[in-house]
Amino acid sequence: MSSKVAVTTALTNGRLLGEYGPRNSLVVLVKGEHIAAVVAQDDPRVSAAEQQHDLHGHLLLPGFIDVQVNGGGGVLFNNAPSVATLRTMAAAHRCFGTTGMLPTFITDTRTSMYNALEAIDAAIEQGVPGILGIHLEGPFLAPARKGIHNAALFRRPDTRDIAMLTEHHRGKIMLTLAPEQVDIDTIRTLSEAGVRVVAGHTAADATTTRRALDAGLCGFTHLYNTMPALSGRKPGVVGAALDDPHSWCGLIVDGHHVHPTSLRVAMHAKPRGKCVLVTDAMPPVGSKRPDYTLNGQTIVTRDGICQNEAGVLAGSALDMATGLRNLVKLLGLPLAEASRMASSYPAAWIGLAHSHGQIVADYRADFVVLDDALQVRETWIGGVAYQPVHP
């Protein structure tokens, strides 16, 4: 039997975004699913490449990695935890530069959680582009900070849950929990097994949060949201998050979930590399329909805000490309730093810093091509180019 031999493609006439800005004198050589080399445009390997791909002067960035994606393309992972749903979600977000994601499954029954894990494993086995693992947001959360979650399904993890989460899975697992609802030994066991344990939907005080961090808690889900506010005498979970130099913080930069000043405070407080752009995206992203059903409630998107009838936020209508533009235009970040918040920083958070999030040799050939208005022109996943198709 003969196997297909990977050809080398030279990505020419682009502006590769580097540490301090775009450089137009570099060419990226792609072979198969990976980057073969980044070379000068007059390098002989460029003309020797079997294929040439003209980027037409556009910006070339590492592909975006979103660690919190509930839905997209009109579907919600919770409503149908299947490979078909994951394909639809990945295709919808691919149009906005997302080359890797953790589809997010919020509070549900143990059986449904198991089905979601099985769907992720199957999707990765089948090679669905962009699926890196799963983010389980619940059900080990605090009733006082339930947000849109169904608090009737909240519980404390038992041995069956721990076994389910720590058995072999094909992708990365991120688990959002409330530290006050889970004992320290369980947090340590999950963390040592490779689960990326993060805090969210919590009313934990700073001391409880600090103990969880010492036991392996590595980050915070949509910082500020569904958490008590920081105050002078009660720093709480937000204060503990901002005080800790090692953990990551997910930030929803849509102009609705968190005030720009609060976002800047987090970015100033945390060391560079520890603030990560997330979307918390829902089905309207990549769909013409503004409404969807969650936990039996009708959620409607108006002016970019997803809410139920009572005005409770239910995820977002944000995509990663818009989030990147907001970082630049709303917060004044340099494009290079905004790009890292959308690529290399989330890659590091989920343990993929050695393979994803940078345009260097031997890394995955995952890119996003942007024009000067920072609109997506192409998305590359594993060396395959996709054109954005919007509904």
TILUM-55688 format. One record per residue (C-alpha): residue number from 0; residue in one letter; x, y, z. Coordinates in nm, 4 decimals. Layout:
[rec NUM; "a"; [X; Y; Z]]
...
***
This chain:
[rec 0; "m"; [0.0000; 0.0000; 0.0000]]
[rec 1; "s"; [0.1248; 0.3493; -0.0798]]
[rec 2; "s"; [0.0949; 0.6389; 0.1611]]
[rec 3; "k"; [0.0437; 0.9980; 0.0586]]
[rec 4; "v"; [0.3651; 1.1987; 0.0773]]
[rec 5; "a"; [0.3229; 1.5447; 0.2323]]
[rec 6; "v"; [0.4270; 1.8287; 0.0048]]
[rec 7; "t"; [0.5838; 2.1534; 0.1193]]
[rec 8; "t"; [0.3803; 2.4712; 0.0831]]
[rec 9; "a"; [0.5449; 2.8134; 0.1036]]
[rec 10; "l"; [0.3264; 3.0866; 0.2534]]
[rec 11; "t"; [0.4619; 3.3929; 0.0753]]
[rec 12; "n"; [0.3899; 3.7658; 0.0569]]
[rec 13; "g"; [0.2553; 3.7848; 0.4089]]
[rec 14; "r"; [0.3379; 3.9884; 0.7175]]
[rec 15; "l"; [0.4290; 3.7490; 0.9943]]
[rec 16; "l"; [0.3371; 3.8951; 1.3315]]
[rec 17; "g"; [0.6369; 3.8812; 1.5602]]
[rec 18; "e"; [0.7219; 4.0007; 1.9084]]
[rec 19; "y"; [0.7123; 4.3707; 1.8204]]
[rec 20; "g"; [0.5017; 4.3800; 1.5078]]
[rec 21; "p"; [0.4605; 4.2369; 1.1578]]
[rec 22; "r"; [0.7593; 4.1390; 0.9425]]
[rec 23; "n"; [0.7183; 4.1091; 0.5672]]
[rec 24; "s"; [1.0527; 3.9443; 0.4914]]
[rec 25; "l"; [0.9698; 3.5972; 0.6211]]
[rec 26; "v"; [0.8130; 3.2926; 0.4581]]
[rec 27; "v"; [0.6523; 3.0037; 0.6448]]
[rec 28; "l"; [0.7122; 2.6574; 0.5026]]
[rec 29; "v"; [0.4395; 2.4064; 0.5845]]
[rec 30; "k"; [0.4745; 2.0321; 0.5419]]
[rec 31; "g"; [0.1818; 1.8125; 0.6346]]
[rec 32; "e"; [0.0248; 1.9262; 0.9595]]
[rec 33; "h"; [0.3292; 2.1116; 1.0881]]
[rec 34; "i"; [0.5546; 2.4080; 1.0234]]
[rec 35; "a"; [0.8737; 2.2896; 0.8538]]
[rec 36; "a"; [1.0618; 2.6193; 0.8882]]
[rec 37; "v"; [1.0352; 2.9971; 0.8981]]
[rec 38; "v"; [1.2879; 3.1387; 0.6530]]
[rec 39; "a"; [1.3890; 3.4533; 0.4681]]
[rec 40; "q"; [1.2061; 3.5106; 0.1420]]
[rec 41; "d"; [1.5256; 3.4574; -0.0594]]
[rec 42; "d"; [1.5957; 3.1201; 0.1015]]
[rec 43; "p"; [1.6292; 2.8523; -0.1711]]
[rec 44; "r"; [1.3765; 2.6337; 0.0101]]
[rec 45; "v"; [1.1053; 2.8823; -0.0819]]
[rec 46; "s"; [1.1427; 2.8401; -0.4578]]
[rec 47; "a"; [1.1947; 2.4659; -0.4111]]
[rec 48; "a"; [0.8585; 2.4195; -0.2359]]
[rec 49; "e"; [0.6075; 2.2153; -0.4340]]
[rec 50; "q"; [0.3307; 2.4699; -0.3701]]
[rec 51; "q"; [0.3246; 2.8485; -0.3307]]
[rec 52; "h"; [0.0452; 3.0204; -0.1392]]
[rec 53; "d"; [0.0219; 3.3988; -0.1772]]
[rec 54; "l"; [-0.1025; 3.5768; 0.1362]]
[rec 55; "h"; [-0.1543; 3.9008; -0.0599]]
[rec 56; "g"; [0.0202; 4.1168; 0.1976]]
[rec 57; "h"; [-0.2100; 4.0157; 0.4826]]
[rec 58; "l"; [-0.1106; 3.9540; 0.8432]]
[rec 59; "l"; [-0.0216; 3.5988; 0.9456]]
[rec 60; "l"; [-0.0874; 3.5151; 1.3118]]
[rec 61; "p"; [-0.0912; 3.1952; 1.5141]]
[rec 62; "g"; [-0.4399; 3.0457; 1.5105]]
[rec 63; "f"; [-0.6706; 3.1392; 1.7964]]
[rec 64; "i"; [-0.7288; 2.8910; 2.0799]]
[rec 65; "d"; [-1.0538; 2.9299; 2.2723]]
[rec 66; "v"; [-1.0826; 2.7345; 2.5972]]
[rec 67; "q"; [-1.4496; 2.8185; 2.6586]]
[rec 68; "v"; [-1.6922; 2.7565; 2.3718]]
[rec 69; "n"; [-2.0473; 2.6478; 2.4550]]
[rec 70; "g"; [-2.1847; 2.6523; 2.1028]]
[rec 71; "g"; [-2.1804; 2.8028; 1.7571]]
[rec 72; "g"; [-2.3378; 2.7661; 1.4173]]
[rec 73; "g"; [-2.6815; 2.7455; 1.5778]]
[rec 74; "v"; [-2.6044; 2.4472; 1.8032]]
[rec 75; "l"; [-2.5285; 2.4066; 2.1733]]
[rec 76; "f"; [-2.3002; 2.1285; 2.2966]]
[rec 77; "n"; [-2.5237; 2.0593; 2.5990]]
[rec 78; "n"; [-2.8333; 2.0133; 2.3861]]
[rec 79; "a"; [-2.6738; 1.7473; 2.1640]]
[rec 80; "p"; [-2.3339; 1.6154; 2.2825]]
[rec 81; "s"; [-2.2335; 1.4474; 1.9572]]
[rec 82; "v"; [-1.9612; 1.4528; 1.6942]]
[rec 83; "a"; [-2.2047; 1.6220; 1.4548]]
[rec 84; "t"; [-2.2526; 1.9077; 1.7019]]
[rec 85; "l"; [-1.8795; 1.9430; 1.7466]]
[rec 86; "r"; [-1.8241; 1.9556; 1.3707]]
[rec 87; "t"; [-2.0802; 2.2349; 1.3399]]
[rec 88; "m"; [-1.9319; 2.4328; 1.6291]]
[rec 89; "a"; [-1.5763; 2.3980; 1.5021]]
[rec 90; "a"; [-1.6734; 2.5012; 1.1492]]
[rec 91; "a"; [-1.8607; 2.8076; 1.2765]]
[rec 92; "h"; [-1.5727; 2.9309; 1.4917]]
[rec 93; "r"; [-1.3142; 2.8474; 1.2240]]
[rec 94; "c"; [-1.4605; 3.1364; 1.0233]]
[rec 95; "f"; [-1.3434; 3.3680; 1.3024]]
[rec 96; "g"; [-0.9870; 3.2363; 1.3224]]
[rec 97; "t"; [-1.0323; 2.9724; 1.5934]]
[rec 98; "t"; [-0.8032; 2.6816; 1.5110]]
[rec 99; "g"; [-0.8307; 2.5045; 1.8465]]
[rec 100; "m"; [-1.1054; 2.4914; 2.1070]]
[rec 101; "l"; [-1.2286; 2.3263; 2.4222]]
[rec 102; "p"; [-1.6015; 2.2774; 2.3611]]
[rec 103; "t"; [-1.7673; 2.3595; 2.6911]]
[rec 104; "f"; [-2.0285; 2.1416; 2.8576]]
[rec 105; "i"; [-2.2061; 2.3121; 3.1445]]
[rec 106; "t"; [-2.3775; 2.1613; 3.4492]]
[rec 107; "d"; [-2.5718; 1.8460; 3.3674]]
[rec 108; "t"; [-2.6182; 1.4884; 3.4870]]
[rec 109; "r"; [-2.3321; 1.2427; 3.5231]]
[rec 110; "t"; [-2.4635; 1.0436; 3.2259]]
[rec 111; "s"; [-2.4697; 1.3531; 3.0074]]
[rec 112; "m"; [-2.1157; 1.4442; 3.1170]]
[rec 113; "y"; [-2.0010; 1.0971; 3.0186]]
[rec 114; "n"; [-2.1698; 1.1329; 2.6792]]
[rec 115; "a"; [-1.9942; 1.4660; 2.6273]]
[rec 116; "l"; [-1.6563; 1.3132; 2.7088]]
[rec 117; "e"; [-1.7268; 1.0260; 2.4707]]
[rec 118; "a"; [-1.8233; 1.2702; 2.1932]]
[rec 119; "i"; [-1.4974; 1.4608; 2.2365]]
[rec 120; "d"; [-1.2945; 1.1394; 2.2240]]
[rec 121; "a"; [-1.4756; 1.0313; 1.9078]]
[rec 122; "a"; [-1.4320; 1.3721; 1.7435]]
[rec 123; "i"; [-1.0581; 1.3712; 1.8076]]
[rec 124; "e"; [-1.0303; 1.0132; 1.6844]]
[rec 125; "q"; [-1.2137; 1.1115; 1.3664]]
[rec 126; "g"; [-0.9914; 1.4134; 1.3171]]
[rec 127; "v"; [-1.2526; 1.6888; 1.3492]]
[rec 128; "p"; [-1.0401; 2.0005; 1.2858]]
[rec 129; "g"; [-0.9834; 2.2150; 1.5911]]
[rec 130; "i"; [-1.1098; 1.9954; 1.8758]]
[rec 131; "l"; [-0.8422; 1.9908; 2.1478]]
[rec 132; "g"; [-1.0410; 1.8526; 2.4390]]
[rec 133; "i"; [-1.3291; 1.9568; 2.6629]]
[rec 134; "h"; [-1.4123; 2.2167; 2.9236]]
[rec 135; "l"; [-1.6558; 2.0886; 3.1859]]
[rec 136; "e"; [-1.8094; 2.3916; 3.3554]]
[rec 137; "g"; [-1.9813; 2.2302; 3.6523]]
[rec 138; "p"; [-2.1615; 2.0615; 3.8159]]
[rec 139; "f"; [-1.9399; 2.1158; 4.1227]]
[rec 140; "l"; [-2.0387; 2.4806; 4.1589]]
[rec 141; "a"; [-2.1788; 2.7164; 4.4259]]
[rec 142; "p"; [-2.5572; 2.7685; 4.4293]]
[rec 143; "a"; [-2.5050; 3.1297; 4.5358]]
[rec 144; "r"; [-2.3166; 3.1942; 4.2105]]
[rec 145; "k"; [-2.5113; 2.9737; 3.9723]]
[rec 146; "g"; [-2.5544; 3.2259; 3.6920]]
[rec 147; "i"; [-2.7529; 3.0556; 3.4147]]
[rec 148; "h"; [-2.6664; 2.7042; 3.5397]]
[rec 149; "n"; [-2.9310; 2.4677; 3.6788]]
[rec 150; "a"; [-2.8490; 2.4641; 4.0504]]
[rec 151; "a"; [-3.0718; 2.1593; 4.1029]]
[rec 152; "l"; [-2.7981; 1.9577; 3.9296]]
[rec 153; "f"; [-2.5118; 2.0919; 4.1412]]
[rec 154; "r"; [-2.3382; 1.8314; 4.3559]]
[rec 155; "r"; [-2.0056; 1.7398; 4.5087]]
[rec 156; "p"; [-1.7748; 1.5035; 4.3181]]
[rec 157; "d"; [-1.7624; 1.1410; 4.4267]]
[rec 158; "t"; [-1.5364; 0.8496; 4.3377]]
[rec 159; "r"; [-1.7309; 0.7821; 4.0176]]
[rec 160; "d"; [-1.6772; 1.1392; 3.9000]]
[rec 161; "i"; [-1.3071; 1.1249; 3.9778]]
[rec 162; "a"; [-1.2713; 0.7969; 3.7915]]
[rec 163; "m"; [-1.4591; 0.9353; 3.4906]]
[rec 164; "l"; [-1.2433; 1.2476; 3.4762]]
[rec 165; "t"; [-0.9082; 1.0781; 3.5267]]
[rec 166; "e"; [-0.9444; 0.7793; 3.2956]]
[rec 167; "h"; [-0.7707; 0.7965; 2.9583]]
[rec 168; "h"; [-0.9116; 1.0621; 2.7242]]
[rec 169; "r"; [-0.7822; 1.1736; 2.3892]]
[rec 170; "g"; [-0.7828; 1.5460; 2.4557]]
[rec 171; "k"; [-0.7255; 1.7978; 2.7313]]
[rec 172; "i"; [-0.9769; 1.8317; 3.0142]]
[rec 173; "m"; [-1.0472; 2.1605; 3.1888]]
[rec 174; "l"; [-1.2833; 2.1489; 3.4854]]
[rec 175; "t"; [-1.4457; 2.4553; 3.6382]]
[rec 176; "l"; [-1.5446; 2.4069; 4.0014]]
[rec 177; "a"; [-1.6121; 2.6109; 4.3128]]
[rec 178; "p"; [-1.3235; 2.5507; 4.5562]]
[rec 179; "e"; [-1.5556; 2.5713; 4.8557]]
[rec 180; "q"; [-1.7636; 2.2846; 4.7126]]
[rec 181; "v"; [-1.4758; 2.0411; 4.6561]]
[rec 182; "d"; [-1.2309; 1.9093; 4.9126]]
[rec 183; "i"; [-0.8626; 1.9827; 4.8722]]
[rec 184; "d"; [-0.7626; 1.6184; 4.8248]]
[rec 185; "t"; [-0.9970; 1.5890; 4.5270]]
[rec 186; "i"; [-0.8539; 1.9021; 4.3669]]
[rec 187; "r"; [-0.5039; 1.7629; 4.4180]]
[rec 188; "t"; [-0.5985; 1.4209; 4.2759]]
[rec 189; "l"; [-0.7570; 1.5714; 3.9653]]
[rec 190; "s"; [-0.4694; 1.8108; 3.9080]]
[rec 191; "e"; [-0.2061; 1.5414; 3.9481]]
[rec 192; "a"; [-0.3977; 1.3294; 3.6956]]
[rec 193; "g"; [-0.3639; 1.6071; 3.4363]]
[rec 194; "v"; [-0.7042; 1.7744; 3.4666]]
[rec 195; "r"; [-0.6747; 2.1515; 3.4341]]
[rec 196; "v"; [-0.8714; 2.2490; 3.7449]]
[rec 197; "v"; [-1.0001; 2.6079; 3.7467]]
[rec 198; "a"; [-1.2293; 2.8111; 3.9707]]
[rec 199; "g"; [-1.5562; 2.9631; 3.8621]]
[rec 200; "h"; [-1.9170; 3.0124; 3.9731]]
[rec 201; "t"; [-1.7782; 3.0416; 4.3238]]
[rec 202; "a"; [-1.8184; 3.2458; 4.6405]]
[rec 203; "a"; [-1.4934; 3.1204; 4.7912]]
[rec 204; "d"; [-1.2954; 3.3522; 5.0141]]
[rec 205; "a"; [-0.9296; 3.4287; 4.9494]]
[rec 206; "t"; [-0.8026; 3.1725; 5.2018]]
[rec 207; "t"; [-1.0031; 2.8879; 5.0495]]
[rec 208; "t"; [-0.8921; 2.9909; 4.7031]]
[rec 209; "r"; [-0.5285; 3.0039; 4.8123]]
[rec 210; "r"; [-0.5510; 2.6500; 4.9501]]
[rec 211; "a"; [-0.6985; 2.5324; 4.6208]]
[rec 212; "l"; [-0.4171; 2.7017; 4.4276]]
[rec 213; "d"; [-0.1631; 2.5251; 4.6457]]
[rec 214; "a"; [-0.3384; 2.1955; 4.5695]]
[rec 215; "g"; [-0.3200; 2.2426; 4.1928]]
[rec 216; "l"; [-0.5899; 2.4882; 4.0884]]
[rec 217; "c"; [-0.4388; 2.6533; 3.7805]]
[rec 218; "g"; [-0.6784; 2.9258; 3.6745]]
[rec 219; "f"; [-1.0076; 3.1114; 3.6850]]
[rec 220; "t"; [-1.3050; 3.0887; 3.4509]]
[rec 221; "h"; [-1.4374; 3.4201; 3.3151]]
[rec 222; "l"; [-1.2732; 3.6267; 3.5872]]
[rec 223; "y"; [-1.5077; 3.8681; 3.7709]]
[rec 224; "n"; [-1.8250; 3.7011; 3.6422]]
[rec 225; "t"; [-2.0235; 3.4849; 3.8893]]
[rec 226; "m"; [-1.7759; 3.5782; 4.1652]]
[rec 227; "p"; [-1.8056; 3.8191; 4.4608]]
[rec 228; "a"; [-1.6521; 4.1575; 4.3962]]
[rec 229; "l"; [-1.3098; 4.2369; 4.5383]]
[rec 230; "s"; [-1.3132; 4.4765; 4.8344]]
[rec 231; "g"; [-1.0567; 4.6132; 5.0771]]
[rec 232; "r"; [-1.1222; 4.3700; 5.3617]]
[rec 233; "k"; [-1.2637; 4.0848; 5.1544]]
[rec 234; "p"; [-1.0396; 4.0159; 4.8534]]
[rec 235; "g"; [-1.2279; 3.6951; 4.7809]]
[rec 236; "v"; [-1.1629; 3.4775; 4.4791]]
[rec 237; "v"; [-1.0961; 3.7757; 4.2512]]
[rec 238; "g"; [-0.8322; 3.9134; 4.4842]]
[rec 239; "a"; [-0.6705; 3.5710; 4.5197]]
[rec 240; "a"; [-0.6671; 3.5335; 4.1424]]
[rec 241; "l"; [-0.5039; 3.8708; 4.0849]]
[rec 242; "d"; [-0.2538; 3.8139; 4.3649]]
[rec 243; "d"; [-0.1340; 3.4754; 4.2399]]
[rec 244; "p"; [0.1503; 3.4972; 3.9831]]
[rec 245; "h"; [0.1223; 3.1437; 3.8484]]
[rec 246; "s"; [-0.2439; 3.0950; 3.7553]]
[rec 247; "w"; [-0.4260; 3.1984; 3.4379]]
[rec 248; "c"; [-0.7399; 3.4112; 3.4124]]
[rec 249; "g"; [-0.9927; 3.3836; 3.1323]]
[rec 250; "l"; [-1.1367; 3.7197; 3.0234]]
[rec 251; "i"; [-1.4490; 3.7742; 2.8150]]
[rec 252; "v"; [-1.3640; 4.0905; 2.6219]]
[rec 253; "d"; [-1.7008; 4.1705; 2.4660]]
[rec 254; "g"; [-1.7639; 4.5064; 2.6330]]
[rec 255; "h"; [-2.0575; 4.3611; 2.8296]]
[rec 256; "h"; [-1.9326; 4.0966; 3.0722]]
[rec 257; "v"; [-1.6506; 4.3037; 3.2247]]
[rec 258; "h"; [-1.5878; 4.6778; 3.2273]]
[rec 259; "p"; [-1.2741; 4.7803; 3.0331]]
[rec 260; "t"; [-1.1218; 4.9294; 3.3491]]
[rec 261; "s"; [-1.1590; 4.5987; 3.5326]]
[rec 262; "l"; [-1.0018; 4.4180; 3.2394]]
[rec 263; "r"; [-0.7041; 4.6521; 3.2485]]
[rec 264; "v"; [-0.6708; 4.6038; 3.6245]]
[rec 265; "a"; [-0.6438; 4.2278; 3.5732]]
[rec 266; "m"; [-0.3869; 4.2684; 3.2961]]
[rec 267; "h"; [-0.1770; 4.5000; 3.5115]]
[rec 268; "a"; [-0.2000; 4.2734; 3.8159]]
[rec 269; "k"; [-0.1195; 3.9429; 3.6484]]
[rec 270; "p"; [0.2245; 3.8655; 3.5047]]
[rec 271; "r"; [0.2519; 3.8728; 3.1288]]
[rec 272; "g"; [0.1134; 3.5553; 2.9794]]
[rec 273; "k"; [-0.1486; 3.4880; 3.2454]]
[rec 274; "c"; [-0.4505; 3.6698; 3.0987]]
[rec 275; "v"; [-0.6283; 3.4746; 2.8274]]
[rec 276; "l"; [-0.8970; 3.5790; 2.5814]]
[rec 277; "v"; [-1.2047; 3.3544; 2.5903]]
[rec 278; "t"; [-1.5447; 3.3883; 2.4272]]
[rec 279; "d"; [-1.7923; 3.1818; 2.6344]]
[rec 280; "a"; [-1.9630; 3.1652; 2.2944]]
[rec 281; "m"; [-2.3170; 3.0440; 2.2411]]
[rec 282; "p"; [-2.5088; 2.9170; 1.9326]]
[rec 283; "p"; [-2.5666; 3.2605; 1.7699]]
[rec 284; "v"; [-2.1956; 3.2848; 1.6773]]
[rec 285; "g"; [-2.1804; 3.1884; 1.3113]]
[rec 286; "s"; [-2.5595; 3.1655; 1.2844]]
[rec 287; "k"; [-2.8386; 3.3911; 1.1664]]
[rec 288; "r"; [-3.0585; 3.2913; 1.4606]]
[rec 289; "p"; [-3.0271; 3.5202; 1.7637]]
[rec 290; "d"; [-3.2099; 3.2849; 2.0025]]
[rec 291; "y"; [-3.1481; 2.9422; 2.1505]]
[rec 292; "t"; [-3.2703; 2.7176; 2.4307]]
[rec 293; "l"; [-3.0678; 2.6474; 2.7442]]
[rec 294; "n"; [-3.2000; 2.4519; 3.0434]]
[rec 295; "g"; [-3.5508; 2.4927; 2.9062]]
[rec 296; "q"; [-3.5138; 2.8707; 2.8911]]
[rec 297; "t"; [-3.5250; 3.0802; 2.5772]]
[rec 298; "i"; [-3.2138; 3.2936; 2.5476]]
[rec 299; "v"; [-3.2178; 3.5897; 2.3125]]
[rec 300; "t"; [-2.9226; 3.7883; 2.1781]]
[rec 301; "r"; [-2.9759; 4.1634; 2.1575]]
[rec 302; "d"; [-2.6989; 4.4123; 2.0880]]
[rec 303; "g"; [-2.4449; 4.1361; 2.1320]]
[rec 304; "i"; [-2.5745; 4.0345; 2.4762]]
[rec 305; "c"; [-2.7196; 3.6866; 2.5452]]
[rec 306; "q"; [-2.9786; 3.6947; 2.8248]]
[rec 307; "n"; [-3.2807; 3.5083; 2.9534]]
[rec 308; "e"; [-3.6105; 3.6818; 3.0305]]
[rec 309; "a"; [-3.4839; 3.7828; 3.3757]]
[rec 310; "g"; [-3.1777; 3.9527; 3.2275]]
[rec 311; "v"; [-2.9280; 3.6882; 3.3439]]
[rec 312; "l"; [-2.6264; 3.6629; 3.1148]]
[rec 313; "a"; [-2.6119; 3.3296; 2.9321]]
[rec 314; "g"; [-2.2729; 3.3106; 2.7660]]
[rec 315; "s"; [-2.1886; 3.5507; 2.4872]]
[rec 316; "a"; [-2.2188; 3.6210; 2.1171]]
[rec 317; "l"; [-1.8449; 3.6895; 2.0998]]
[rec 318; "d"; [-1.6038; 3.5319; 1.8539]]
[rec 319; "m"; [-1.2255; 3.5305; 1.8907]]
[rec 320; "a"; [-1.1584; 3.7690; 1.6024]]
[rec 321; "t"; [-1.3925; 4.0277; 1.7521]]
[rec 322; "g"; [-1.2314; 3.9688; 2.0908]]
[rec 323; "l"; [-0.8908; 4.0367; 1.9371]]
[rec 324; "r"; [-1.0163; 4.3607; 1.7827]]
[rec 325; "n"; [-1.1643; 4.4614; 2.1193]]
[rec 326; "l"; [-0.8307; 4.4042; 2.2909]]
[rec 327; "v"; [-0.6680; 4.6389; 2.0413]]
[rec 328; "k"; [-0.9375; 4.9036; 2.0010]]
[rec 329; "l"; [-1.1196; 4.8934; 2.3353]]
[rec 330; "l"; [-0.8203; 4.8331; 2.5624]]
[rec 331; "g"; [-0.5371; 4.9744; 2.3516]]
[rec 332; "l"; [-0.3215; 4.6612; 2.3544]]
[rec 333; "p"; [-0.0511; 4.6180; 2.0900]]
[rec 334; "l"; [-0.1629; 4.3666; 1.8298]]
[rec 335; "a"; [0.1250; 4.1332; 1.9161]]
[rec 336; "e"; [0.0140; 4.1073; 2.2805]]
[rec 337; "a"; [-0.3524; 4.0697; 2.1837]]
[rec 338; "s"; [-0.2500; 3.7889; 1.9504]]
[rec 339; "r"; [-0.0657; 3.6091; 2.2297]]
[rec 340; "m"; [-0.3698; 3.6358; 2.4552]]
[rec 341; "a"; [-0.5611; 3.4514; 2.1842]]
[rec 342; "s"; [-0.3002; 3.1891; 2.0977]]
[rec 343; "s"; [0.0200; 3.1168; 2.2901]]
[rec 344; "y"; [-0.1193; 3.2022; 2.6353]]
[rec 345; "p"; [-0.4217; 2.9697; 2.6113]]
[rec 346; "a"; [-0.1954; 2.7022; 2.4608]]
[rec 347; "a"; [0.0234; 2.7258; 2.7707]]
[rec 348; "w"; [-0.2802; 2.7150; 3.0012]]
[rec 349; "i"; [-0.3970; 2.3796; 2.8658]]
[rec 350; "g"; [-0.0511; 2.2281; 2.8407]]
[rec 351; "l"; [0.0084; 2.2655; 2.4672]]
[rec 352; "a"; [0.2820; 2.5298; 2.4742]]
[rec 353; "h"; [0.5218; 2.2845; 2.3071]]
[rec 354; "s"; [0.3037; 2.2363; 1.9980]]
[rec 355; "h"; [0.0461; 2.5126; 1.9541]]
[rec 356; "g"; [0.0175; 2.8905; 1.9609]]
[rec 357; "q"; [0.3368; 2.9984; 1.7866]]
[rec 358; "i"; [0.4660; 3.0183; 1.4308]]
[rec 359; "v"; [0.7926; 2.8315; 1.4725]]
[rec 360; "a"; [0.9384; 2.5138; 1.3255]]
[rec 361; "d"; [0.7790; 2.1842; 1.4312]]
[rec 362; "y"; [0.4667; 2.3490; 1.5731]]
[rec 363; "r"; [0.1220; 2.2812; 1.4340]]
[rec 364; "a"; [0.0481; 2.4670; 1.1114]]
[rec 365; "d"; [-0.2472; 2.6509; 1.2654]]
[rec 366; "f"; [-0.2776; 3.0103; 1.1446]]
[rec 367; "v"; [-0.5204; 3.2940; 1.0971]]
[rec 368; "v"; [-0.4769; 3.5398; 0.8105]]
[rec 369; "l"; [-0.6094; 3.8902; 0.8841]]
[rec 370; "d"; [-0.6445; 4.2020; 0.6736]]
[rec 371; "d"; [-0.5578; 4.5487; 0.8015]]
[rec 372; "a"; [-0.9031; 4.5802; 0.9593]]
[rec 373; "l"; [-0.8270; 4.2582; 1.1523]]
[rec 374; "q"; [-1.0964; 4.0686; 0.9659]]
[rec 375; "v"; [-1.0366; 3.6998; 0.8962]]
[rec 376; "r"; [-0.9403; 3.6150; 0.5396]]
[rec 377; "e"; [-0.8195; 3.2564; 0.5899]]
[rec 378; "t"; [-0.7867; 3.0023; 0.8679]]
[rec 379; "w"; [-0.5339; 2.7198; 0.8562]]
[rec 380; "i"; [-0.5710; 2.4095; 1.0719]]
[rec 381; "g"; [-0.3104; 2.1375; 1.0509]]
[rec 382; "g"; [-0.1746; 2.2723; 0.7239]]
[rec 383; "v"; [-0.5170; 2.2930; 0.5555]]
[rec 384; "a"; [-0.6551; 2.6331; 0.4494]]
[rec 385; "y"; [-1.0193; 2.7262; 0.5039]]
[rec 386; "q"; [-1.2018; 3.0284; 0.3672]]
[rec 387; "p"; [-1.4499; 3.1965; 0.6034]]
[rec 388; "v"; [-1.8105; 3.1308; 0.5080]]
[rec 389; "h"; [-2.0638; 3.3311; 0.7035]]
[rec 390; "p"; [-2.4413; 3.2700; 0.7095]]
***
